[in-house]
Amino acid sequence: MAEIYDCIIIGAGPAGLGAGLYTARDRLRTLIVEKFMPGGQINNTDRIENYPGFERVGGPELIEKMHNQVKAFGAEVKTGGEVTGLSRLADGHLAVDCDEDRYVSRAVILAPGSDYRKLGVPGEEEFRQAGAGVSYCGTCDAPFFRGKEVVSIGGGNTAIEETLHLTKYASKVTVIHRRDEFRATKVLQEELLAKAKEPNSNLVIKYSTVATAIEGKGKVQSVKLKNVKTDEEEDCPCDGVFIFIGMVPNTAFLKGFVELTENGFIKCDCAYLRTSVPGVFVAGDCRVGAAMQLVTAVGDGVNAAMMLKQYFRDPNWWNEPVGDILGPGGW
């Protein structure tokens, strides 16, 4: 008979490790399954300055601390195995199929994370390593480009919000968008256009323009641009490139099991992080409404772990509407 865990967590990024810390400390038999290695996207971040308690810390260093802390409380962490599917067994338990292995649990926390959508142009991969100048998060990395010139790519809500954030730090921000108008909500478009029209504004907008290459020696020095209407090309000197063209959630293995959005994000109630399947919670960047930040991913994991205890106490709670019963002191 297969060993039955109290909780299986899929993904050992910040959300998964945050959840694992709390379930393990509650003495729940916990298994964390990770396809590659603990950390996810954070392993590609060499400087983190917006995680409370750390003035500056490297991504791999922070993940190592979190990983060791989780294991110290008794959680099992299995790496190098890809989850291929989940199912409900006849006895009510949840089965997690991972390559040739099957694990069984009373509850599951989904924390597979997501990946930044890539441009796929020459230089992108080369310069995203070790702070060489390509970034996908203005909130995270804008302070590292104080007084420098940057290029921002994208036209959705997140792209506009992040571009406006960049203008608070960079000496010049050139935002490029492949269409002749932005897709962001009107209020954000108006804010961006107003910023561009300010006297001595540090914001320049280029419509109908795409990036075809990111160039430099050791670090970003320019972006090659092309006007999609005229085919005219130009070099745009800069110190960094911020790419805001969306996220791709790592949820393909969940199709047909839990409810997903058209773009693959896991649907849930954002208060208790319950999915469409009783006993299956979600945490981190793979869910609808996620803030896509390290600290909120960890918070999601903690929240899911705490809600899991309520599910164990009363399985019928799953179908109850969000209310104040679980507010402070509600336990």
HUURJO-V694985 format. One record per backbone hydrogen bond with DSSP energy under -0.5 kcal/mol. NH is the residue of the N-H (numbers start at 1). CO is the residue of the C=O. If there is no record, write none. Layout:
NH/CO + NH/CO
This chain:
5/3 + 5/104 + 6/29 + 7/29 + 8/107 + 9/31 + 10/8 + 10/109 + 11/9 + 11/33 + 13/111 + 17/13 + 18/14 + 19/15 + 20/16 + 21/17 + 22/18 + 23/19 + 24/20 + 25/21 + 26/22 + 27/24 + 28/23 + 30/28 + 31/7 + 32/76 + 33/9 + 33/31 + 34/32 + 34/78 + 39/12 + 40/37 + 42/39 + 43/40 + 44/41 + 45/42 + 46/44 + 48/57 + 52/50 + 54/51 + 57/48 + 59/45 + 62/58 + 63/59 + 64/60 + 65/61 + 66/62 + 67/63 + 68/64 + 69/65 + 70/66 + 71/67 + 72/68 + 73/69 + 73/70 + 74/71 + 75/70 + 76/30 + 78/32 + 79/77 + 80/34 + 80/36 + 81/34 + 83/81 + 84/97 + 85/97 + 87/95 + 89/87 + 89/93 + 92/89 + 94/105 + 95/87 + 96/103 + 97/85 + 97/95 + 98/101 + 99/82 + 101/98 + 103/96 + 104/3 + 105/94 + 106/5 + 107/6 + 108/279 + 109/8 + 110/108 + 110/281 + 111/10 + 111/109 + 115/248 + 117/246 + 122/212 + 124/121 + 127/123 + 128/124 + 128/125 + 129/126 + 132/129 + 134/127 + 135/133 + 135/241 + 141/137 + 142/138 + 144/141 + 145/142 + 146/143 + 147/169 + 148/145 + 150/172 + 151/240 + 152/174 + 153/242 + 154/176 + 160/156 + 161/157 + 162/158 + 163/159 + 164/160 + 165/161 + 166/162 + 167/163 + 168/165 + 169/166 + 170/166 + 171/148 + 172/148 + 173/202 + 174/150 + 175/173 + 175/204 + 176/152 + 176/174 + 177/206 + 183/155 + 184/155 + 188/185 + 189/185 + 190/186 + 191/187 + 192/188 + 193/189 + 194/190 + 195/191 + 196/192 + 197/193 + 198/194 + 198/195 + 201/198 + 204/173 + 206/175 + 208/179 + 209/177 + 210/226 + 212/224 + 213/224 + 214/122 + 215/222 + 218/216 + 220/132 + 221/215 + 222/215 + 223/236 + 224/213 + 225/223 + 225/234 + 226/210 + 227/232 + 228/208 + 228/226 + 229/208 + 231/227 + 234/225 + 236/223 + 237/235 + 238/221 + 239/149 + 240/149 + 241/133 + 242/151 + 243/135 + 243/241 + 244/153 + 244/242 + 248/115 + 249/247 + 250/113 + 251/249 + 254/251 + 255/252 + 257/254 + 258/254 + 261/265 + 264/261 + 266/286 + 267/259 + 269/274 + 270/268 + 273/269 + 275/280 + 278/276 + 280/277 + 281/108 + 281/279 + 282/273 + 283/110 + 287/284 + 288/266 + 290/287 + 297/293 + 298/294 + 299/295 + 300/296 + 301/297 + 302/298 + 303/299 + 304/300 + 305/301 + 306/302 + 307/303 + 308/304 + 309/305 + 310/306 + 311/307 + 312/308 + 313/309 + 314/310 + 317/314 + 318/315 + 319/316 + 320/317 + 327/324 + 330/327
